Amino acid sequence: MEIFSFIVSIFVMMIASQYKLYWMMLIVAGVAGFISKEKKVFIILGLYGVIIYFISGSAYESYGIYVAAVLIVVYLILNKDGASEDQDGVGGMGDQYGDLLKGLGG
């Protein structure tokens, strides 16, 4: 899952919790977790839903944005290793010209 989709799903869940639409939080977490096909995304969104559910209506309700920011940082840290492996396989800097000149010459 790309970072933009993850951030949008976090903020949709936060807005849904402010309107007490907990069913929408579950749907957003489920769909985002299903689309990403990664356990860590499903776990992070589920954890966020549980935290937001328990702090709603309490004195700590205003800290929801900070919880979201911390979970976005956790997602970035967990995806740091996977992103570097994907970019190395795309082309790399080893052969910049993609073997275009190998057929020339005698």
C-alpha positions in Angstrom: 0.0 0.0 0.0 1.4 3.4 -0.9 1.8 6.0 1.8 -0.9 8.4 0.4 -3.6 5.7 0.6 -2.5 4.8 4.1 -2.7 8.4 5.2 -6.1 8.9 3.6 -7.5 5.8 5.3 -6.1 7.0 8.7 -7.8 10.4 8.3 -11.1 9.0 7.1 -11.1 6.7 10.2 -10.4 9.8 12.4 -13.2 11.8 10.8 -15.6 8.8 11.1 -14.7 8.5 14.8 -15.5 12.2 15.4 -19.0 11.6 14.1 -19.3 8.3 16.1 -19.5 6.2 12.9 -17.6 3.2 14.2 -19.0 1.0 11.5 -17.3 3.2 8.9 -14.0 2.9 10.7 -14.3 -0.9 10.5 -15.1 -0.8 6.8 -12.2 1.5 6.0 -9.8 -0.6 8.0 -11.0 -3.8 6.4 -11.0 -2.5 2.9 -7.5 -0.9 3.3 -6.2 -4.0 4.9 -7.6 -6.2 2.2 -6.3 -4.0 -0.6 -2.8 -3.8 0.8 -2.5 -7.6 1.3 0.0 -6.9 4.1 -0.6 -8.0 7.7 1.2 -4.9 9.1 -1.2 -2.5 7.5 -4.2 -4.4 8.8 -2.7 -4.6 12.3 -1.8 -0.8 12.3 -5.3 0.2 11.1 -6.9 -2.2 13.6 -4.8 -0.8 16.4 -5.7 2.7 15.4 -9.4 1.8 15.4 -9.2 0.3 18.8 -7.2 3.2 20.3 -9.6 5.8 18.8 -12.6 3.8 20.0 -11.3 3.8 23.6 -10.3 7.4 23.7 -13.4 8.8 22.1 -15.6 10.6 24.7 -12.7 10.9 27.2 -10.4 13.7 28.0 -7.8 12.2 25.6 -10.0 12.6 22.5 -8.0 15.5 21.2 -4.8 13.3 21.0 -6.2 11.3 18.1 -4.2 13.3 15.6 -1.0 12.5 17.5 -1.8 8.8 17.6 -2.4 9.0 13.8 1.0 10.7 13.3 2.8 8.1 15.4 1.2 5.3 13.4 2.1 6.9 10.1 5.7 7.1 11.3 5.5 3.4 12.4 4.2 2.5 8.9 7.1 4.5 7.3 9.7 2.7 9.4 8.2 -0.7 8.7 8.2 0.0 4.9 11.7 1.5 4.7 13.3 -1.9 4.1 10.8 -3.1 1.5 11.0 0.1 -0.6 14.7 -0.1 -1.1 14.5 -3.7 -2.3 11.8 -2.7 -4.9 13.8 0.2 -6.3 17.0 -1.8 -6.7 15.2 -4.4 -8.9 13.7 -1.8 -11.3 16.9 -0.7 -13.0 19.6 0.4 -10.7 22.6 2.4 -11.7 24.7 -0.5 -12.8 23.8 -0.3 -16.5 22.4 3.1 -17.3 21.8 2.5 -21.0 20.0 -0.8 -20.7 22.4 -2.8 -22.9 21.7 -0.6 -26.0 25.2 -0.5 -27.2 26.2 -4.1 -26.7 25.3 -5.1 -30.3 27.6 -2.5 -31.9 31.2 -3.1 -32.7 33.2 -5.9 -34.1 
